[in-house]
Amino acid sequence: MNPDSPSFGFATRCARAGSLSRHRDNQPVQPTIAQSAIFDLGSAEDAEAIFSGERKGFAYSRFGNPTVATVGAALADLEGGAEGLVTSSGNAATLCAITCAIQGRTGPLVTHHDIYGGSFELLRVLQTVYRLEIEAVDSSDEERWLDAVGRAGAVLVETPSNPLMRLIDLTATTQRARSVDAPVIVDNTVATPFNQRPFELGADWIVHSTTKYLNGHADLVGGCVISREPLNNTHRSIHKNLGGTVNALEAWLVLRGLKTFALRMAAHNCNAEAIAHWLESRPEVARVYYPGLPTHPQAELFRRQMSHGGGLLSFELSGGSEAVDRFFNRLKLIVHAVSLGGPESLATRPARSSHRGMTPEARRQAGVSDGLIRFAAGLEAVEDLQADLQQAFAINA
């Protein structure tokens, strides 16, 4: 958006992501795709100015690309941050953010047991290969959690957690982290900026898998890192040299998805909340995990920290593991697939998919049982989703 424009509403900023508020000189309304690896440097003086950083410019798309830069700025705008860096995956974004956050710091990277399975595997690599000190804590024990945060070098938080939808008090966490000058990274993929505003609660960095709700069409893999403060040269060098950059076409697909993000997110929220309430009424269901439910153990924190419950939930069947197998074999409309945030409703078994790389003990600590089902509400009619779930439950009754 034009920096001189007035402050627009969230839905307007989504619909016009990457576009100027006014168009002149017969320019295209939609941002163009700079599908080029290289850029003409111009004169010797121009090249020196670009490479020295004296002025903005592009040389090689791993270092920067106009389309990618437009997406980074749009994502930073939606989160209320200063700048954004676009990456090739959510894990690449997390790696980049961790590396930026821990530079010059001592003390462990503090995280929680029920961090997303992909992040858990990344942290295990950083711990075993690079000897990064990592302390994983049960965040449900608030005293122990805040004590760990108070001695951290940096903090990595996912709230709500995937798949158990546990919340972490971001205000309390960031206040304790600030007492020791520890940067706080928040994975906001599940909540999205539509439902939760981590920078307003004190976070320093936000990461996303843009594969999910921000793109919204399940047709790319990508990520982003957003900073509260302007990026410095070291941050940009980390992003450039870790190999997590993305090509212009995939960046543009994220930009296309942002145009409808506010509309889609409202529908995801509505469907997931309806399904969560419906599941609580079903005799076949033993337990439902969804922060927007009045019965959620952290309902008071939810009301303070989030505006809506999001599009993801999990549940357990009364019939145990065998009932779960039968459930997946009977699904007709809902897709048995990993990921979330696309138009299709998805169901998966985290213990055998996203969290399979964790040891059984780590899954136990995280609370991810073999019978847990994760449900990502898509954009279908909620009545059709309920009908499919009901017929899949029928044999388990």
Summary of the structure (lengths in Angstrom):
residues: 397
radius of gyration: 21.5
end to end distance: 53.8
largest distance: 75.6
contacts: 1372
relative contact order: 0.13
helix: 41%
strand: 14%
